[in-house]
Amino acid sequence: MTWTIDPRKFGFETEEDHRRLCIGIAFEINTRLALGTPVDTGRAQINWLPTIEAPANGEVAGIKEKNVAVGNTVHRANAEFEKAPMFPNLYITNNVEYIIDLDMGTSTQAPHGIVNIAVQAVAENAGGVQL
């Protein structure tokens, strides 16, 4: 039997494919969370915090303009998740004290369950995640 690709190279490519898939899914969930979060001041929207290996503590402070919150959130997720090692544990945390209330549907701007909606949408399209 002859290998068409060196098994070590195949192993590395498989691991890298897994890493890219994890990053792509986490990035898409983070983006959907930012887009689906109701906006008054932008504080909840910008505080979807992407981290590797442990959930984030605290909040992003000093939001000045609510129209930049989504862009900042998406850029931060992309920059953070790109640093992920092989087989990463990726987290998306929001520590704003009223985020659970927003998720429960207290805002007329968004439906009940914004977190579940974001995760379900990505899960349904997981095969089509752009990497």
LOMAR-473849 format. One record per residue (C-alpha): residue number from 1; residue in three letters; x, y, z. Coordinates in nm, 4 decimals, m for minus. Layout:
residues N
site pos NUM; code ALA; c1 X; c2 Y; c3 Z
...
END
This chain:
residues 131
site pos 1; code MET; c1 0.0000; c2 0.0000; c3 0.0000
site pos 2; code THR; c1 0.1305; c2 0.3419; c3 m0.0946
site pos 3; code TRP; c1 0.0288; c2 0.6615; c3 0.0777
site pos 4; code THR; c1 m0.0789; c2 0.9430; c3 m0.1526
site pos 5; code ILE; c1 m0.0097; c2 1.1908; c3 0.1268
site pos 6; code ASP; c1 0.2347; c2 1.1589; c3 0.4137
site pos 7; code PRO; c1 0.0348; c2 1.0451; c3 0.7219
site pos 8; code ARG; c1 0.1946; c2 1.3193; c3 0.9341
site pos 9; code LYS; c1 0.0864; c2 1.5838; c3 0.6843
site pos 10; code PHE; c1 m0.2618; c2 1.4328; c3 0.6714
site pos 11; code GLY; c1 m0.2770; c2 1.4413; c3 1.0524
site pos 12; code PHE; c1 m0.1708; c2 1.8048; c3 1.0666
site pos 13; code GLU; c1 m0.4168; c2 1.9046; c3 0.7923
site pos 14; code THR; c1 m0.6996; c2 1.7242; c3 0.9735
site pos 15; code GLU; c1 m0.6148; c2 1.8982; c3 1.2999
site pos 16; code GLU; c1 m0.5952; c2 2.2357; c3 1.1254
site pos 17; code ASP; c1 m0.9299; c2 2.1702; c3 0.9533
site pos 18; code HIS; c1 m1.0821; c2 2.1007; c3 1.2966
site pos 19; code ARG; c1 m0.9318; c2 2.4187; c3 1.4400
site pos 20; code ARG; c1 m1.0617; c2 2.6270; c3 1.1469
site pos 21; code LEU; c1 m1.4093; c2 2.4721; c3 1.1807
site pos 22; code CYS; c1 m1.4208; c2 2.5516; c3 1.5545
site pos 23; code ILE; c1 m1.3059; c2 2.9083; c3 1.4908
site pos 24; code GLY; c1 m1.5584; c2 2.9522; c3 1.2103
site pos 25; code ILE; c1 m1.8485; c2 2.8276; c3 1.4197
site pos 26; code ALA; c1 m1.7515; c2 3.0380; c3 1.7228
site pos 27; code PHE; c1 m1.7032; c2 3.3459; c3 1.5055
site pos 28; code GLU; c1 m2.0430; c2 3.2987; c3 1.3401
site pos 29; code ILE; c1 m2.2177; c2 3.2526; c3 1.6766
site pos 30; code ASN; c1 m2.0458; c2 3.5638; c3 1.8135
site pos 31; code THR; c1 m2.1494; c2 3.7660; c3 1.5074
site pos 32; code ARG; c1 m2.5111; c2 3.6496; c3 1.5326
site pos 33; code LEU; c1 m2.5168; c2 3.7315; c3 1.9040
site pos 34; code ALA; c1 m2.3895; c2 4.0834; c3 1.8371
site pos 35; code LEU; c1 m2.6392; c2 4.1372; c3 1.5569
site pos 36; code GLY; c1 m2.9275; c2 3.9878; c3 1.7560
site pos 37; code THR; c1 m2.8690; c2 4.1817; c3 2.0776
site pos 38; code PRO; c1 m3.1157; c2 4.4660; c3 2.1309
site pos 39; code VAL; c1 m2.9463; c2 4.8059; c3 2.1344
site pos 40; code ASP; c1 m3.0164; c2 5.1010; c3 2.3580
site pos 41; code THR; c1 m2.6675; c2 5.2183; c3 2.4529
site pos 42; code GLY; c1 m2.4655; c2 4.9441; c3 2.2767
site pos 43; code ARG; c1 m2.3254; c2 4.8193; c3 2.6084
site pos 44; code ALA; c1 m2.4778; c2 4.4702; c3 2.5899
site pos 45; code GLN; c1 m2.3974; c2 4.4376; c3 2.2226
site pos 46; code ILE; c1 m2.0258; c2 4.5186; c3 2.2539
site pos 47; code ASN; c1 m1.9824; c2 4.2932; c3 2.5573
site pos 48; code TRP; c1 m1.9965; c2 3.9606; c3 2.3744
site pos 49; code LEU; c1 m1.6395; c2 3.8728; c3 2.4719
site pos 50; code PRO; c1 m1.4527; c2 3.5999; c3 2.2811
site pos 51; code THR; c1 m1.1836; c2 3.4144; c3 2.4753
site pos 52; code ILE; c1 m0.9766; c2 3.0987; c3 2.4538
site pos 53; code GLU; c1 m0.9545; c2 2.8388; c3 2.7320
site pos 54; code ALA; c1 m1.1503; c2 3.0373; c3 2.9961
site pos 55; code PRO; c1 m1.4572; c2 3.2630; c3 3.0037
site pos 56; code ALA; c1 m1.4004; c2 3.6383; c3 3.0154
site pos 57; code ASN; c1 m1.4310; c2 3.8404; c3 3.3338
site pos 58; code GLY; c1 m1.5572; c2 4.1958; c3 3.3425
site pos 59; code GLU; c1 m1.6860; c2 4.4162; c3 3.0659
site pos 60; code VAL; c1 m1.5691; c2 4.6400; c3 2.7852
site pos 61; code ALA; c1 m1.5987; c2 4.9948; c3 2.9124
site pos 62; code GLY; c1 m1.6290; c2 5.3279; c3 2.7423
site pos 63; code ILE; c1 m1.8693; c2 5.2622; c3 2.4557
site pos 64; code LYS; c1 m1.9342; c2 5.6006; c3 2.2981
site pos 65; code GLU; c1 m2.1344; c2 5.5274; c3 1.9857
site pos 66; code LYS; c1 m2.3799; c2 5.2409; c3 1.9632
site pos 67; code ASN; c1 m2.3447; c2 5.2123; c3 1.5851
site pos 68; code VAL; c1 m1.9842; c2 5.0895; c3 1.6209
site pos 69; code ALA; c1 m2.0657; c2 4.8131; c3 1.8700
site pos 70; code VAL; c1 m2.1250; c2 4.5353; c3 1.6161
site pos 71; code GLY; c1 m1.8103; c2 4.6158; c3 1.4197
site pos 72; code ASN; c1 m1.5987; c2 4.6222; c3 1.7353
site pos 73; code THR; c1 m1.7495; c2 4.2960; c3 1.8592
site pos 74; code VAL; c1 m1.6962; c2 4.1148; c3 1.5304
site pos 75; code HIS; c1 m1.3402; c2 4.2467; c3 1.4871
site pos 76; code ARG; c1 m1.2479; c2 4.1475; c3 1.8438
site pos 77; code ALA; c1 m1.3838; c2 3.7930; c3 1.7932
site pos 78; code ASN; c1 m1.1937; c2 3.7466; c3 1.4703
site pos 79; code ALA; c1 m0.8667; c2 3.8678; c3 1.6224
site pos 80; code GLU; c1 m0.9059; c2 3.6588; c3 1.9377
site pos 81; code PHE; c1 m1.0228; c2 3.3326; c3 1.7817
site pos 82; code GLU; c1 m0.7469; c2 3.3381; c3 1.5187
site pos 83; code LYS; c1 m0.4998; c2 3.2840; c3 1.8066
site pos 84; code ALA; c1 m0.6677; c2 2.9543; c3 1.9005
site pos 85; code PRO; c1 m0.4472; c2 2.6444; c3 1.9270
site pos 86; code MET; c1 m0.5372; c2 2.3002; c3 1.7974
site pos 87; code PHE; c1 m0.8473; c2 2.1561; c3 1.9691
site pos 88; code PRO; c1 m0.9415; c2 2.4858; c3 2.1319
site pos 89; code ASN; c1 m1.1916; c2 2.5597; c3 2.4046
site pos 90; code LEU; c1 m1.3547; c2 2.8789; c3 2.2808
site pos 91; code TYR; c1 m1.5874; c2 3.0948; c3 2.4904
site pos 92; code ILE; c1 m1.8274; c2 3.3782; c3 2.4203
site pos 93; code THR; c1 m1.9223; c2 3.5526; c3 2.7436
site pos 94; code ASN; c1 m2.1374; c2 3.8531; c3 2.8218
site pos 95; code ASN; c1 m2.1074; c2 3.9833; c3 3.1784
site pos 96; code VAL; c1 m2.3487; c2 4.2759; c3 3.1498
site pos 97; code GLU; c1 m2.5794; c2 4.2365; c3 3.4490
site pos 98; code TYR; c1 m2.8976; c2 4.2555; c3 3.2401
site pos 99; code ILE; c1 m2.7962; c2 4.0188; c3 2.9571
site pos 100; code ILE; c1 m3.0110; c2 3.7354; c3 3.0962
site pos 101; code ASP; c1 m3.3103; c2 3.9690; c3 3.1050
site pos 102; code LEU; c1 m3.2480; c2 4.0638; c3 2.7421
site pos 103; code ASP; c1 m3.2199; c2 3.6971; c3 2.6507
site pos 104; code MET; c1 m3.5497; c2 3.6355; c3 2.8292
site pos 105; code GLY; c1 m3.7185; c2 3.8821; c3 2.5942
site pos 106; code THR; c1 m3.7505; c2 4.1994; c3 2.8038
site pos 107; code SER; c1 m3.6728; c2 4.4171; c3 2.5012
site pos 108; code THR; c1 m3.9260; c2 4.4765; c3 2.2257
site pos 109; code GLN; c1 m3.6317; c2 4.4938; c3 1.9822
site pos 110; code ALA; c1 m3.5482; c2 4.1244; c3 1.9959
site pos 111; code PRO; c1 m3.7285; c2 3.7968; c3 2.0527
site pos 112; code HIS; c1 m3.7016; c2 3.5762; c3 2.3596
site pos 113; code GLY; c1 m3.3933; c2 3.3536; c3 2.3464
site pos 114; code ILE; c1 m3.1409; c2 3.5522; c3 2.1448
site pos 115; code VAL; c1 m2.8603; c2 3.3168; c3 2.2531
site pos 116; code ASN; c1 m3.0489; c2 3.0035; c3 2.1535
site pos 117; code ILE; c1 m3.1543; c2 3.1620; c3 1.8242
site pos 118; code ALA; c1 m2.7901; c2 3.2403; c3 1.7375
site pos 119; code VAL; c1 m2.6635; c2 2.8934; c3 1.8299
site pos 120; code GLN; c1 m2.9494; c2 2.7127; c3 1.6527
site pos 121; code ALA; c1 m2.9018; c2 2.9150; c3 1.3330
site pos 122; code VAL; c1 m2.5339; c2 2.8232; c3 1.3223
site pos 123; code ALA; c1 m2.6017; c2 2.4581; c3 1.4128
site pos 124; code GLU; c1 m2.8505; c2 2.4293; c3 1.1272
site pos 125; code ASN; c1 m2.5950; c2 2.5681; c3 0.8838
site pos 126; code ALA; c1 m2.2800; c2 2.4146; c3 1.0346
site pos 127; code GLY; c1 m2.1916; c2 2.2403; c3 0.7124
site pos 128; code GLY; c1 m2.1944; c2 2.5742; c3 0.5342
site pos 129; code VAL; c1 m1.9822; c2 2.7772; c3 0.7778
site pos 130; code GLN; c1 m1.7410; c2 2.9909; c3 0.5783
site pos 131; code LEU; c1 m1.3882; c2 2.9218; c3 0.6929
END
